[in-house]
């Protein structure tokens, strides 16, 4: 429909009076001339048109039934439906016809003169963010042309027109002096400014850094009898926030509620957010964002949303993107994504999403445009036939066109492509659009096109099967020598060795016929010229086989289309026959038997032997062996390269592995050859390879890995390996990965990037953090030791708001309770925790922290008050969390004390399922640590509270106690013991442990034990139980990165190693 907007224009019969900015196709009409505007090259540059081959301009036809009123009506209707218009429609449908009217009156100029207040303000407003596909500097040019046209046509200027002009200036970041403009309005145009005028002028004060002078403008308003309304008040808030006057900003927000009701708080907060973003005051912005959050419920689901208009949210995102150091929005992309996540999605939100994504792309803010574009797919369907994905299909090619048009560096293009590919997957064929933009861009030289294709060929065509992609490189060359040089690059560097697969008609037109003519000196026969062509092609990297097939295809095409004369075609046939026997049937042809690629079994044996150099040589020479089972070889070869290869070879192997896995992976398979923890190990190697690597570069590589291995996602089966790999990865980010020392460059900014890295890994399904994760407590503990309390609390709050992970509060509470003993810090953490956690879990963590820092009395006092509200399952989960955190430095006292407090003051002993989890966790811990005294003590504790263990659990306790008893008797209390133990100590040991152990043994062997009557079996470990426990110990040991058995062996010495193993 909108393509018809630009059809109407009425101009003079005199062609000489047309303006210099455009050309017109003239046809006669009854009143005036109906014309169709044709954009000049300068006009196309303004609206980003005419830069790519094959993209046709808008087809503007004459239409005698259209009037200026209809054109404006269609523009207004489209604007109301979509909140945006197309720059080309404005240029050809409004601006050019109006400019034509400056020479001789036409329908457009007459309509605007008659009804300036009806048309002009709306047309001026279109030169702002509404024209989302045009950059702001180009919109300003079009606005200035429009305003100049109004003045030439002597169209009456109104206050509404001036207000829209100022608004467009603000939206296009045009700097102007509010005082001078006010004088122009009043003195030159004799107009009376209204409240909207002053509101806009105050906004300019804020954006120009002069917000402190806003109070003097209240006097100017009073002199003119203008009363402050809510819009003006919000502009005052904007000025105060942009000037970083926090006290005044808060006062004005409170004043808005008092003067204009509670609903005004949302508008005042929105203005404060925009002002803080304009000032680049990120910390203040975060505080205001937290202040603006409210909790809503829909469909039984709670959601934290920003209680401000979504238009202000988009303004904040825009200002953050523009203020980024790199100028592409990358610095604040994570913050913008978080803000967008909590935006208030009211009516019209989707239209603005689309508009803002176009706006960010037009201004080269690619890294903030991506999350906005992704959000268009998350908006709920409003209509049954709504197709939200169609906009993504249209928008992604614009991404590509804009990046190529603006000459974005190839590394930055790769970063943007990786993020888009990781976010949208392969279904939108983004790289096809990128390649099309590269090959059709008019301002690229052939060599520039080649360089861009070389950068992406491994992604676009890893198997080198699409040789037609290189044909535009040859057609872009202007002479034979350039084409021959390009052929060399194509065959030798890009890897497309067989040019005979290219289109024969095109190759004959641009290469073969010109070469044939250039070698014709009047004496050479046709066959000699063919020999010369073949020899020249060989010198430029084309194999004799490919040359022969190319000329053979040329001969077939000549015969089919009756090209050339019969004599030449006959000579070509003879030459082909002769050369065929020479190339393909010659007995002197060297045998390639020795070059045959190895089979899969041989290749797998090389990988298993760790022969990296031979494996890499085979991969480069032959590729993957036929029938390679990647489910077997992928994990082995990744480990081999990470241990032995340099980073360049590793990258080459990963590209080849990516292409193979994504090509042969069948959706019916339950597993993917490459696992998510493999990607984490690759990231770790990347950090080790580049000391001092910025976290932002690591995040970019995360997106690249996700693009390469899209199905390597976190699963339950890989949980243990994932936790191990994630801890190693973040230890490398926080510490020096080579020297294992604390990073001296750990700053608040780096911590923010680390949080962004974790968010990205979770978002891309490389890591899954469960309820009792220990990664965030480890990070917060490092920040606490390096940067102090405030930075650690900020980190914890960001983990809560971004990921809803609160386990790091255990590190903060232990620090504030046991180290600084600052009660205000403790209360602050508890208060903030209850915003995201239930009271039960928060109090459970608080009690656990008290017990961990040896404040059992205080914990018992808190529990005895009866107001804790701790549920058994929360107590159990916190118990498991503390055990996981304290694994390396195990605290036996904590386990007993916390268990006693839970049994005594909570409903734990009444909850059989919670008790079962509790028992299993401490039994696992005791088995892993080879503890014998602790399980007996816990057995007695639970038994004293009426919650005894079942037969299997009791048997596990007995087994651990038995091993402990034998070892202590042999190595401590025996005659050959290592320690000189007194009789008093031996007596105490017998009273505290041996007596309980004997009682437990008697209980198990007693015939009166009715609870065990059905389970009478030997108390010695059978082979199956031993194997199960060994597997469990191996898994837990792998999980916690500590080999306790090895430590025990080292403690007793090598001489007694075999004896100790026999005892165990």
C-alpha positions, 0 to 999 in steps of 0.5 A: 500500500505504501509504495503508492504513497510516493506516486503523486506529485503535480509540477509545471509543464516547463521541465527547465524549472525542475529542482536540481535534487531530482528528475521527473517523468511528466504526463499530462492531466486535466488540472496539473501534471501528474508526475513520478519522482525519480531519485537522484544519487544524492537522494539515494545516499540520504535514504540508503538506496542504490548501493547494491547490484540488482536491488531495484528502486521503488517503482513510482508510477503515475496515478491521476486518482491520487491527491496530496490529501490521500498521500498524507492520509496513507502516511498517517495511517501507516504511522499509526499502525507501525509507529514508523515510515520508510525514508524512501516513501517520505522522500519521493512521496512528500519532499520531492513534490514539495520542492518541485512546487517552489518553482511553479505551483503544484497540487502539493504546494497548494494543499500545504498553503491552504492547510498548513496546520493540517499537514505541515506539523505531521510531515515535520514529525516524520523527520525524527525517529519515526523514519527509523531506517535513515540515520539521524544526520541524513534525517537532519538534511531532509528536515532542513530541506523541508523547512527551507521549502516551507519558507520558499513556499511562504507556508505559514509557520505555526507553534505546532510546526516549531514544536515538531521541529524541535522534537525532531532536532532532539531525536536526531541529536542536533545541538542548538541554543534554546535561548536563541531559538526562543528568541527566533520563535518570538521575535522573528516569527511572532509566535507565542510558545506554549508549555510543550515548547518549554518542555522541549527546550528544557530537554535540550538543556539536559542533553547539552549538559546545562541542566543546572540552569533549568530553574531560570526557565521557570521564571521565563515561563511565569513571565509568559503566563505558562503553568508548569504541567506534568510534561514540564515537570518531567523535563525538570527531572530530566535536567536534574538527573542529567546534571547528576543532582541526585537530591534534587532529582529525588525531590522532584520525583516526590513532588510529582506524586504530590502535585499530579497523583501517584500515576505521575511517579512512573513518568518522573522516574522515566525522566530520571532514567533517561537523564542518568543514561544521558549523563553516562551515570551507570551506577545511578541508572542501576539504582533507579532501575531497581527503584522502578521495579514492581512485581506483577502476576499474570497467569499465576506467574510472578514477573519483575517489570519496570513501572515506566513507559516502554518508550522511556526504556527504549530511550535509555537503551538508545542513549547507552548504545550511543555512549559506548566507547566502541560506538557500536553498543557492545559495551552496554549490550548486556545491560540493555538486554537486561533492561529490555527483559524487564520492560513493561510490555503494554500495547504498542510494545511490538511496534516500537521493538521493530522501529528501534531495531531498524533505528539501531541498525541504521546507526551501526549499533549492531550489538544493541540491535540484536537483543531488540530484534530477538525480543520481537520473537518473544512477544505473544501473538496478538492475532491468529495469523500474526507472523512475527518471524517475517520481520526477522526475515526482512531485517537480517538482510538489512543488518548485512547490507548496513555492515557492508555499506559502512565498511565495518571491519571484518573482525567486527562483522564476525562478532556480529554474525556469531551473535546473530547465528547463536541467537537465531540459529540456521533457519534464517540463513543469515550467512547467505544474506551476508554473502549476497551483500558482499558480492553485490556491493557496488563500491567493493573492488574485486579484491575487497570482495575476495577478502570478505569471502575468504574471511567467511568461506569456512563458515559458508562453504566448509566443504568447498562444494559451492564453487558458483560463489566465486563467479561474481569475483571473476565478473567484477574484474575488468580485464583478463590479467585481473581474472587470472590473478583472481583464479589463482586466489580462488584455486590456491587459497580459497580451495576451489580447485575445479573451475570447470564447475563454474557456469560455462556461458559466463566463463566463455564470455569473460575468460575463454573467448578473450584469451582465445582472441588475445593469443591470435597473432594471425599465425597460431592455429586454433589448437596452438591457442588452446595449448596456450590457454591450458598452459596459462591456466596451469601457471595460475593454479588450475590443474590440467584436469580442470582445464581440460574439463573447462574447455570440454564444457566450452566445446559442448556449449559451442556445438549446442548453440552453433557458436563459431565455425565448424572447422574451429569446433572440429579442431577443438574436438581433436585437441580434446581427444589428444589431451585426454589421452595425455592427461587421463590415460598416460602410463607415466602418470604418477601413482597416488596409491601412497596418498590414499587416506587412512581408514577410520580405525587407523586414524583412531589409533593415531589419535589414541596414541597422542600423535598430534602432528601425524593426525593434523597432517592427515586432516589437512591432506585428506580431511576426515576419514570415510565413515568416521564415528565422531561420537567416538573420536570427537572427545579424544581429538579435542583433548589431544589438540588442547593438550598438544597443539598450538592455537592455530592448529586447534582452530583449524581442527575445530572448524573442520570438526564443526562442519563435519558434526553439523553435516552428519549429525542426525536429529534422531540421535540422542547425543551430539558428538561434542559436549558442552564441557568440551566447549568450556575446556576450549575456552579455558585453553583460549585464556591460557593461550592469551595471557591478559585476554579481555573478558569481552573477547572471551564472550565473543569467542563463546558466541563463536563456539556456539555458532560452530557447535549449536547442539553442544548444550548442557545436559543432566548426564554431563553435570559433573564434567560441566561443574568441573570445567566451569570451575576451571574456566572461571578460576582462569578468568579470576586468576592468572591461569599460568602462575595460578596467582590472584589477578592484580587487574581485578576491577569492578568493570572486570567483575561486571564482564565476568558476570556477563560471561556467566550470563552468556554461558547460561543463556547459550546453554553451555552451563546449567546452575542448580540450586546448590551451585558453588560457582557464584559463592566462589566468585563472590569470595574472590571479589570479597578478598580482592575488592572488599565488601561493597564490590562483593555485595554489588556482585551478589545483587547482580547475580540475583537480579540477572540470574536469580542466584543467591547462594553467594550470600553465604560468603557475605554472611560468613564475612560480616558475622565472623570477620567484620562482625558488622550487624548492619551488613548482615541485616542488609544482606538478609533484607535484600535476599528476601526480595528473591528468596523465600524467608525459609531459605534465607533464614536457613542460610543465615543459620548455616553461616552462624554455625560455620563461623562458630556462633552456635549459641546465636544460631540456637537463640535465633531458632528458639525464638520460633519466628524463623519459618525454616522448612525442612527441605530448605534446611536440607538444601542449605546443608548440602550447599555448605558441604559442597562449599566446604569440601576441601576444608571439611568442617566436621563440627558444622555437620553435627551442630547444624544437624542437631539444630535442625532436628531440635528446632525445625520439622526435619524429624517429622519429614521423612523425605527430607530426612532421607535426603539429609541422610544420603548427603552426609553418608556420601560425604563420609564415604568420600572422605573415608570418615568413620567416627562422624557417621557413628556420631550422626547415627546416634544423633538421629536415633536420639531424636527418633529418626533412626537410619534404615538397614542399608544406611545403618550398614553403610555407617557400620562399614565406615566405622569398621574401616576406621576402627581397624586403621586406628587400631593398627596405625595409632593404638597398635604396638607398631603405631605411628603415634605415641598415644597415652592410655588415657587417650586410648580410653577416651577413644574407646569410650567415644567411638569403640563403644558406640561402634560395638553397640552398632555392630551388636544391633545389626547382628542381634536376632531381636532387631525386627527392623532388620529381620528381613535383611539378614545378610553378611556384614562384609562388603560384597563385590557389587557394593564395593564397585558401586561405592568405588564408582560413586567415590570416583564421581564425587572426587572428580566433581570436587577436583580433590583426590583424597585417596591420593593424599592419604597414600602420600601421608603414610608413605610409599613403603606402606602403600600396598598394605594400606590399600589392602586394609581399605 
